[in-house]
Amino acid sequence: MPPPRVLLSSAASAALPPAVFSCGASVLSATVSVFASPSSWIESGALDQCHQVAALPGMRHVAGMPDLHPGKGAPIGAAMTSSVLYPFLVGSDIGCGIAVFPIRLKRPVPEKLAARFPDLDVPDHSFFDEADVPAGWTDSLGTVGRGNHFAELARVGTVFDAEHAARLGLSAGDLVLIVHSGSRGLGERILRAHTEAHGAGPAADPQAYLAAHDDAVRWGSLNRRVMAARVADALGAAAEPPIVDECHNSVEVRDGLYLHRKGAARGDGRDVLVAGTRGTPSFLVAAHAGAEAGFSVAHGAGRKMSRADALRRGKVKHTVEELRRTAVGSVVVCGDRQLLFEEAPGAYKRIEQVIGDLVTHGLATRVVSTVPLVTYKTAGVPPIASRRRSGRGPQSLATTP
């Protein structure tokens, strides 16, 4: 059988023939394509994980996005197609994704608005109807979680495609809420039930896993809507439905095969918000990726440093107060000092490079950029109380599609 083929272009491949790199293996049939330019930061460990996944029984193709980086046992920023369903390739945060909500505020001042953000570490059950919660999992609903999750008030910056932006109701200067979070324990429970019996092996009952998976995907979408309603209410604005809501940890059945996505968003005619960092723009793109890319696009900038490295290096370069005010003038709400360093903008790849790679490889086109005003990571110190205004009924907007 031929070795896996890698459409690569990391710095390590600069001396190789353009676009094609053979890893030298002789027993694998799965192909591996990485959509990144020669100047992109692609770690060898992430490539190794792509080839390890390519060696799994039933695997057909692994597509790495330009934000590709190593994960726990499987690459993050990849779409993996197989005749066998592997729950560990989706991971524990099933349904994690990014939604974009329009919001209308007068004269937004970041410092003042940051002080009004609700405590998204603590659930507020008044923002959803428990009867409508997928799987009946009400624990942590409406909370953001840790890691790279966030809720962000941002302003539309550059408009690259005015016609497409107009269809989404966006123009330069408009405000949006960007919410990145997932299934907050539900997905972890689903994966644990599988791994306790089967480890990293295939799903013994694919249909049962898919049913539980779909609940977690719906839960993640509801979670983002509830958080957006909470933030809008606290800032004195009306909650509105999302104009974009795409998850990036999922699996779908496509053409009789299982298409796993880990840190990759659906790219087949979708609008996707590709997140930068709390100190850089993000980009809303129109995605049009084909089969070679696993019908997927990048979901964000992708980590360049491990959390341990970011913490160690960050403490040398920055103070806590420096990290609470970014280079673009935005304010970061985060009472967890360690998380501030772990999630520093410098710990991530350049979002402009990631977007450029998507465009160069024909996977997406830019629609607008968004620039952070306030990024919420976890409650400040002391926690900011959740605010409700009387007469508001946000539950109607906090429902799944």
N, C-alpha and C positions, 0 to 999 in steps of 0.2 A: 504494500500500500504506500502511496506517496506521503511525504511528510506534510505537516500542516503548513499552510501558506499564510504569511503575515504581510498584509499591506501596511507596512510600518514606516515609521519615520520618526524614531526617537533619535537623540543625539548619538546613541550607541550604534546606530545603523548608518551613520554618515558615509562610511567607506563602502557600503553595500550598493548593489544596483538599485536605481530609483524604484521605490514603491514595493519592491518584493524582497522578502527576507526569508530564507529557509532556516529553520531552527536545528536541522540536522537529525531529527528523530526519524525513525524508519518504520514505525509500527502504528502510526496514527492516521486516521482518515479524515478527522475533523479539520476544517480550515480555521485559521485565525486571522482576522483583519483588524488592524488598529488604525483609526482615522486621526492621525496626528502628523504634524509637519516635522522636519528635521530639527527645528529649534524648540519643539515642545518638550516639556519635562515629563518623561515617561520612565518610571523606575523599573529596573530589571526585575525586581520582585513581583511587580504587577504583571509583567510579561510572563514570568515563570508561572504565575497562577493561571493565566490564560491558557498556557499549554497543559497544565495539570488538569484543568477543566476539559480541555479538548481531548484528553485521554480517557475520559469517563465513558463507560459503555452507553451506546446510543447517541453520543454527542455528534452533531452534524456541523455546527458552525459557532464560532465565538467572535463577536464583534466588540472591539474595545473603542470607547469614545475618547476624545482628547483630554477628558478629565480623569482618565484611568489611573487608579492607584491601588495599592495592596489592601486587601481586607482580611477578615478572620477566616481563612480557609478558601476564600474565593475573591476574585477581583471586584472592586467597586468601580462603576462606570462601564458596565459591560452588558451586552445582550447575548444570551446563550441559547441556541436552538438544539433540541434533542428529541429523540423518540421516547425518552424516559423522563419522568417528572422527578426532579430533585429539589425537595423543599429547602435544603440548606443553601441553594443558589439564590433563593429569594431572600433568605435571612429571617431575622426575628421581627423586624419592623415592617411587616406586611402592610401595604397601603400607604406608606410614607410618601408624601408628595408636596407640591407647592401650588397654592391657589392665589389668585390675584383678584382683589375686590375694589371697585371704585369707592371713593369716600369723598365727601364734600365738607370742607372746613374753611372758615374765614381766617385769613391772616395767621397761618400756622407758624408758631414759634417753637422750635424743637425743644428748648429747655422747659417751657411751660407744658407742652404736650407730654414730654417724658414723665413728668411728675403725676400725670393723670392716668397713665396706663394702669389697667387693673392687674391684680396679682394672678398671673396665668399659671402659677404653680398650684393653685387651689381651685378645685371645681366649683362651679356655681350652677346648681341644678335648676335655677329659675330660667335658664336660657335654652332648655330643651325639654321635650316630652319623653319621659322614660319609656313610654309604650312604643316609641318609634326608634329606639336605639338598636342597631344590629347586634345580634347575639345576646341582647340584654345586658351588655357589658357597660355599666355606667361608671365604673371606676376610672377616674382621671379624665373623663370626657370634658373637653373644653380647656385642657391644659397643654402646655407647649412641650414639656420634657427637656432633656439636656442635650449634650453633644452639639451638633451643628443646627439644631432646630431654632427657629426664631419667629417672631412676629414683628413686622417692620412697616412703619409709615414712610412712604417714599414719594418722590415727585417725578413725573415723567420728564425726562431730559431731552435727548435728541430723538426726533421722529425720522426714521429712515424710510418708512413706507407710509405715506400720509393716507392713501386710500385704505390700506389694511387697518391702520390705526383707527381711522374713522369708523370702520365697521365694528370695531371693538368699543367705540365711544371714547377714544383717547386722543388727546392733543397735548402739545408741549405745555408744561406747567400744571397739568392735572395731578391730583393726589390719588394714590392707591395704597391699599393695605396688602402686604405680601405675607402669607402665612405658610411656614414650612414645618410640618409635623406629621406624625403617623398614627399608629394604632395603639400606642401608649400601654403596652402590656398584653393586649389581646393577641397580637401577632406573636409575641414571645411565648405565650401559653400554647398557641397552635404549634409552633416549631418545637417546643419542649416535648409536647405529647408525641411528636414524630421521632425526635432524636432519642428519647428514652427507650424507644422500642427498636429503632432502625438506624441510629447513628446518622452518618452522612449518606446513607444509602437511599435508594429510590422510595417514593411513596408506595406503600403496600396497597392502598386503596386511593388511586388518583382522584376519583370523583368525590370521595369524602374530604380529601384535603382541599380540593378546589372549592367545595361548598363553604368550608371554614375560611379559606383564603378570601373568597368573595365577600363574606361578612366583614372581614378585617379591612378590605379595600373600601367598602361602604362606610365603615366606622371611621376610617381615617379622613374621608371626605367630610363627613359630618363634624368631626373634631375641628377641622379647619374652619368650617362655617360657624360653629359655635364660638370659637375664639375671635373670629372677625366680628361677630355680633357683639361680643363682650367689649372689644376694644372700641368699636364704633360708638356704643352706648356710653362708655366712659369718657369719650372725647366729645360727646354731644352731637353725634352725627347719626343719620339713619343707616341701618344695616341694609346692604344690598347684596344680591346674588353675585357669585364670582363670574368674571369674564374668562378666566382660565382656571382650570383645576385638573392637574395631571399628576398621577402617582408615579413613582420611579422605583418601587420595590414590588414586583408583581410577577405573575406568570399567566400567559394566555394560551389557549389552544388555537393554533393557526396552521391551516393546511395539514391538519392531522398530526402536527408536531407541537411540542411544548416550547414556547418562547419565554425564557426566564429573563427578567430584567433586575439587575442589582445596581442601583444608582444610575439608572438610565430611564428616560421618559419615552413614552410612545411618540414616534416621529412620523407617522403615516397620515399626513394632512392635519396635524394638530397644531394649536398655538401653545407654546411652552415657555415658561419663565425659567431661564437658565440663571441661577443665582450666582452673584459675585460674592463679595464679602461685605461685612458691615462698614467697611471703609472704601468700597469701590462700587461702581455701578453694577446693576444686573441688566440682563437683556431679554426682552420678550421677542421670541423668534417664531416664524412660521416654519414648521418642520415638514420636510418632504423626503424622508429617508427611505431607501429601498431595502431589498432583501439582504444585500451584502452587509449593510449596517444593522441588520436585525430590526429594520423598521423602527429605529430608535435614534435618539439624540442625547447629548450630555445633559445632566441635570444641574450642574454647577461648576464652580472653578476646580474642584478636586483638591484634596490635601497634597501639599508638597512636603510637609513635615509631620512626623508622628506627634501625638499629643505631648509625649515626654520631651521631645526635642523642642517643640514650640514653647513649653513651659520653661525649660532650661535657658534657651536662647533669649526668650522674651524678657525674663527677669534681669538679664544683663543690659538689654537695650531700652526697656521702657519702664515707666512707673505705672501704677494702677490708674492714676488720674489721666495720664496720657492716653491710655487705652479706652477711657470712657468718652473721649472726644476724638473723632476720626479726622483723617486728612481732608475729607469732603465737607467737614463742618457738622456732621451729624452727632447725635448723642446716643450712647449705649447704656441701656438699663441692664445692669448685671451686678447682683450682690455677691456673686461667687468669684473671688479673686483668681482662683486657679483656672476657672472657665474663661475668664477674660484673656489670660495668656494663651491657653490652648486654642482659642478661637480667634486669635489676632489675625488681621488681614495678611500679614507676612507668612502665616502658616499655610497659605493656599497658593495655588498657581495663579497666573495672571488671567483674569477672566477674558480680557481682550484677545489673548492668544487662543483660548478655548473656542470662543465665538468665531475667530478668524479661521480656525481649522474646520469648524462645521460648515462655514460658508465656502471655503476653498474646496472641500470634498463634496459639495453639492447636497449637503444634508439639511440645510436650513438657510433662511434669509432673515436679516434683522428687520424688526418692525419698529420697536422703540427701546430706548434705554431708560432705566429708572435709577434715581440717585437717592440714597438713604437720607432720611431726616431724623428718625428715631428707630433704633433697633432694640427690641426687647429680647433678652436671653433668659434671664431669670429675675425674680423680684429683687428690687433694690433693698437697701438696709436703712431703716426698717421696712418690712413689706408694705407695699402700697395696697390699701384696701380696695376691693372691687366696688365700683360705683354703679348704682342703678338709678335711673330716673323713673319717676312714677308715670304710669300711663303708657309705658312702652311694652309691646308684646313681641319680643324678638324670636320667640319659638317658631313662628311661621317661616322665618328665613333660615332656620337652622335645621333644614331637612335635606336628606340626600336626594340626588337627582333621580 
